[in-house]
Amino acid sequence: MASSITIFILMILNNPPTTVHANPIKNIVVLIMENRSFDHMLGWMKRINPEINGVDGSEVNQLSVTDTNSKRFYFNNQSHYLDPDPGHSFQAIREQIFGSDNDTSGNPPSMNGFAQQAYDMDNTTSMSQSVINGFDPDMVVFYKTLISEFAVFDRWFASVPSSTQPNRLYVHSATSNGATNYIPALLIRATHKELHLIISMMPEYPSEYTTRIFRPLFYRNLRKLKYITKFHEYDLSFKQHSNEGKLPGYVVVEQRYMDTKVYETLRASPRWNETLFVITYDEHGGFFDHVPTPVSGVPSTNGIVRPDPFLFKFDRLGVRVPTIAVSPWIEKGTVVHGPNESPFPTSEYEHSSIPATVKKLYDLSSFLTKRGEWAVTFEGIVEKKTQPRTDCPELMQLAAVLKDHILTSFPDKIRNEMNVKQGKEYMEDAVRRFFEAGQYAKKMGVSEEHIILN
């Protein structure tokens, strides 16, 4: 839903960092996109750089894993921007990667259940063909340019074989605290201590810029009164802060379909030579990828085991997703493959690599979780050059976090009983009331640790 509400959280300590780093990077900017696999978005980039582990059209799924005579779907390059929404729940992903909805014994997994699972959703073959499909490089020219000019990771996985929100939590804090699906009412009541911890560990508080409701407002710790003055509009503030060289050390940009604008803004910043821009996708969205998902040697973050019927131990990763790194310190045309048994023999690039790299670059005191300690970091891609290059070319539910804290009919009533115009007005009113409640509380001398509810 388009909305004029564009907010972010900006939390900066008064005291600047005291540690001097040899690494040239002082700003890490992470743009998180949604619901695409590596093969779907970047698989055909193998045509422009054969070193990339992409596709050649021989990749195939059958309509039925158990029927060798069933229709075959070969991977092609006919994807368009408006695709159907394939299954990407925990249950759907299990069938996609193992070819079965109850047998997870394959190691490596077969990755042959994508077409079958898509057919299960609508009993037609159109969605099955859509998920075994990717973009021609000329359809995604921006990514084609970035991959040619900077770095692409061709073995970067989602952190958990599930949907958007659990994986976004791993991006920030190397754990989802046991979440495997998007259950807003449960997320809203959570505090997510690891997310709060990384904020407190940073030499300056992170920022988040978004065109929609700020997702971390789900968490009570981040709705404290002391943060109320740290929210601003994206369209006004991101470019202004970037142009003035005032972006903090760690910035998260929520999904923007005009990601070229984010790049152009950073490129024009006086701190461009100190910036590392990372674009990643939270999860694969039900689209095919041919690289087997790691299912062994993955450490559980905190020993949580999900209840029946899945008994998931958070000990395997999700499907491979696109990840690109941009910086004037990166060699042109870099392809980052899988790690070489470091820091641990089974370590992989996954979303926990981001907070782990933040820890390395900013010399933070510790990794947030065991998963973060295990994940491969990528600071090395900006440490090879001696000089920077000069040739560098859901969301109504989130409003309800601010407005309907009692959650009596949340979220179905909101989603089902509003049209687009009403939804836009609802979100605008939610944010307005959030700010008003916060300003009133400050005026009345309420403790800064107070959680804002209006």
N, C-alpha and C positions, 0 to 999 in steps of 0.2 A: 504494500500500500504506500503510495506516495504521501509524504507529509512534510509540512513546512517546519516541523519540529526537528531541529538538528542540534543535539547536545553532546557534550563530552565532559569528562571529569578531569580537572587539572589540579594536581596536588603537589605542591612544591615546598620543600623545606626552606627556611630562611638562610640556613648555612650552606654554602656550596661544598662539593666534594673536596676532601682533603687529600685523597690518594691520587698520585700522578701515575697514569698508565702509559706503558710503552706502546700499547695498541692504539692505532689512530682513531678508533671508533669511539665517539662520545654520545651518539644518538642511534638507538635501535628503533626503527619504525616497522611495525608488523601489521600488515593488511590481511584480514581473515575473510576469505570468500567461502561460498557454500556449495557443497553437494556435487562435486565432480571428481571422477577418478583421473589418474595420470593418463591412462590410455585415451580416455574420452577427450581430454583437453589438449594433451601434448604428445600422445602416442605417435602421431604422424610427423612430429618434428624430427624423427629419425631420418627423414628425407633430406633435411638441411644439415644434419650432423649425424653421421652413421654411428658415432660413439654413444649416442643416447639409446638406452634400452627401451625402444618403442615398439611399434607394430609394423608389419609388412603386408597385412591382409590375409595371412594364413590362419590367424587366430579364429577359433570357432567354438560355438556352444550349440548344443542340440536342444530342441524343444522339450525333450524328455531325457533325463540322464540315464534312465533304465531301458529306453527303447532306441536301439541303434538305428532303426529305420525312420525315426522321427525327423522332422524338418531341421536342417542345419542353417545356422546364421553365422556368416563369415563377417569379420570386422571390416567396416568400410569407412569412408570419410564424408558421409552425407549428413552429419549433425547440423542442426540449426539452433538458434538461440532459444527458441521456445520449444522445449521438450516436455514430454509428460513427466510426471513425478513418480519415478519407480520406488519400490520398497527400499527402505534403509533403516528399518527397526532392527533391534538385536536379532529377532527371529528370522527376518528376511535375509539379513547378511549371513547368518549361519548357513542357510540353504544356498546362497549364492557362492560362497567360497568352498563349501564341502560337497555341494550337490545333493544334500540331504537335510531335512529339517530335524533329524534326531541323531545323526551319527557325526561326531566331530573327531574321529580317530585319524583322519588323513593327515600325514605329515611327510611332505608338504601337502597342503590342501589342493584339490583338483582345480579350483576356480572355474568349474563347469556348470554351475547352477544359475547363472544370471538370466539366461533366456527362459529357463523353466520357471523361476520365481516370478519373473515379469508376467508370464502367461497366467500364472496363478492369480494375479491381481485383477485381470479384466477378461480372461478367456478369449483374447484375440492375440494375433501374432504381431500386431503393430508395435506394441510396447517392447516385445522381445527383440525386434529388429532395432528399435531405438536405443536400447541399452548396449547392444553389440555394435557400437557406432562411435565415431569420433570426428573432430573438427579437422578439416584441411588447414594447413598452416596459414594459407592466405585468408581464411575466415577469422583467424585470431592473430592479426598482424602485430598487435601490441606485444603479445607474448612471443611471437616469432622474433621480433626485434630484441626484446630483453634477453632471450636465450642466446641469440647470436652475439650480443654485446656483453653479457654478464655471466651469471652462473645458474645452472639448473641442477636440482637434485633428482636423480632418477631412481632412488631407492629410499623414499621418505614415506612413512606410513601414518595413517591415523592411529591415535593412541589406543583406541578401544573399538571393537567391532560393533559400533552402534551409531546413534544419530548425532545431531548437531551439538546440543548443549553439553553432554559429557565430554566430547572432544575439545570443545572450546575451553572447558575448565582445565584440561591438560595443557593447552597452549599457555595458559597463564600460570599454572601452579603444579603441573606434573602429577595431578590426581583428579579424579572426579568425585572422590569421597563416597564411592560405592554406587554412583548414579550410572545406569546403563540406558536409560530412556529419558525422554523429555516429559517430566511430570511437574508442571509449574508450581502446584501447591506445595510440593515437598521442597523444591529448590528455594522457594521464597522464604521458607522457615529456616533455611540453612544459614550458617555463618561462614563456612568454608575458611577455616583457619589458615590454610596454606596460602590462599589468595591474599588474605590480610597480612600474612607473614612476609611475603615478598615485597609488599608495599612498604612495610616498616623497615625492611632490610636495605632498601634502595637508598643511595646517597641523596637522591631527590625523588619525591613521589612520582609515580607514573601518571600518564595522561591517557584518556581514551576519548577519541573523536568519533562521532557517529551521525549518520543521517536518520537514525531512528532512536527508539528508547534505549538508553544505556543499559546493556545487559547485566553488568555486575551490580546494578541496583537491586537485583534479586536478593543480594546478600546483606543481611542486617548490618554487619560491621561497616559496610560502605555507604550506609544511609545515615551515618552519624552526623550530628549537627555541624561538627567541625569541618565537614567537607562541603557544606551548602554553597559557599562562595566560589567553589572550584568548578562549577558547571558553566559552559559557554556554548554558543552556537557554532557548529562546524563551519558553515559557509563563511562566517565572518572571522572566526578565530584561528582556524587551522592555517590558512594562508598567511594571515597576519603574524602569527607566532613564528611560523617557519621563515618568513621574510625578515623578521627581526632577529632571527637566531635564538629564539626563546623556547623552542621545544625542549622538554625535559629529556632525560637520558633514555627513557623507555616509553614509547608511544604505541598504543594499539588503535588501529583504525578499523571500525566495524565495516562490514561489507559495503562496497560502493561499486556500482556497475560502471562508473566512469573512473576506473583505476588509473587511466592515463593522467588524469588531473592530479592525483596524489603524487605520481612520479614527477610531473612537471613542476609542481609546487616545491617538492624537495630538491629538485635539480636547480631551482632558482635561489635556494636558500644560501646565505653566506656560510652556513655550516655543512654544505654539501660534502666537503672533503672529510667530514667527521661522521658521516651518516652511513648506516647499513640498513637498507630497505628490504624486508622479507615479505613475499607474497605467498600465502599458503591457503589451502582449502581444508575446512574442518573435517569433512568426511566425503566418501565417494558418491553418495546420493543414489546408490543402486546401479551405477553404471559399471560396465565390465572393466576389469584390468587383468592382464595375463600373468603378472608377477605374483607368485604364491605369497600369501600373508604369513608372516612368522607366527608359529604356533607353539614353539618350544624355546626355553631359555629366557623367557620374558618375565621379569620379576613383578610380583604383585606389589602394589604401592604400600598397602598397609594391612594385608592379610584378610581383607573383606571377602566374603563369599556370598554371592547373591542367593536368595532362597529358591526353592523349587518353583518352576520345573527346570530351571536352567543351571543352577549351581555354578555360575560363572565366577572364576577366581581372579579375573583381571590379569591373566597370565598369557594372553596372546594379543596381538595387535590387530588393527583394522586394515582396510584395503589401502593400497598405495594411492597417494594423492599428489597433485602438482605442488611443487615448492620452488620458488625462484628467489635468488638473492641478488641485490643490486647495490653496487658501491663503486666509486672511482678507484678503489683499492683492489678490485677483483679483475683478474686477467680475462681478457675477451674470450668468449666461447668456452668458458669453464663448464665441465660436466662433472658433478660430484657423484660418485658411485657409492656403493655400500662401504662400510668401515672395514678396517683390517684388524678385526679382533681387538678393538680398543674402544672404550676403556676396559671392557670385559669381552670375553670370547664371543658372546652372542649379541653384543650391543648393536643397535640399529639407529638410524635417523627416524625420529617420530616427533610428535608435537612437544613432548617433554624436552626435546633438544633445545627449544627456545628458552625456557627459564634456566636450563642448565648452562646455555651459552651466556645468558645475562649474568649468571653467577660468575662465570669465568672472566668476562669482560670488565665487570665492575668489582671484582675481587670481593664478592659477598662472603659472609662467614661460613655458609654451608649450603649444600643442596637441600631442596625442599623435601624431597622424598627419595626412597630407594630407586624408584623409576627414573627420577631426574638424574641421580648419580650414575645410573646404568646407560642412559641415552647418550648418543654421540653428540659432541659439540662441534660447532662449525666456525669458530673464531679464526681458524687457520686459513680460510679463504681470503682474508684481508691482511694477511701477514707476509705475503710473498713479494709484494712490490715495495720499493724504497721511496717511491713518489706516487701520488695519486694521478690517475689518468686525466687528461684534459680533453679527450675526444668522446666523452660520454654523451651520446645523444639522450521474524515472528513477532508479532510485535505488539499487538493489542494486549497480549497477556502481560507484557512488560509494563505497559501503562497501568494495568491493574495492580501491579506491585506498589505503585505510588498512591493509588486512589482507593482500592477496595481491599484494605488490609484484613478485613474480617473474613473474606473469601467464602461467603455463604453459597454463592452459585458460580464460583470461579472454576474454569474459564468458559464453559460452554455457553452460558447466557450471553456473555460479551460477544463471542464469536458468531453465534447463531442468530442473534436478534438485532444486529446492526448492519446497515448498508455502509458503503465506502465513506460517504459524506459524514455519517454519524460517527464512524470509527475515527476519522480524522479529528473531528471535534472532541471526541472522548479523550484521545491522546493529548491534544493541546491543553484541555482542561486539567488533565491529570498532572502534567508537568507544571502548569501555572500554579495549581494548588499546592504542589510539593514545594515550590520556591516560596510561596506566600507563607506556608506553615513554618518553613525554616527561618525566614526573616523575622516572623513574629516571635518565634522561640528565642532567637538571638536577642531581640529587643527586650524580652522579658527576663533575660539573664539565665536561661536554662543551660544546664551543663552541656559542653560540647560533645560529650559522649552519648547524648540523648539520640535515640533512633527516631527519625522523622516519619511520622504517619499522619495523614491528613484526613 
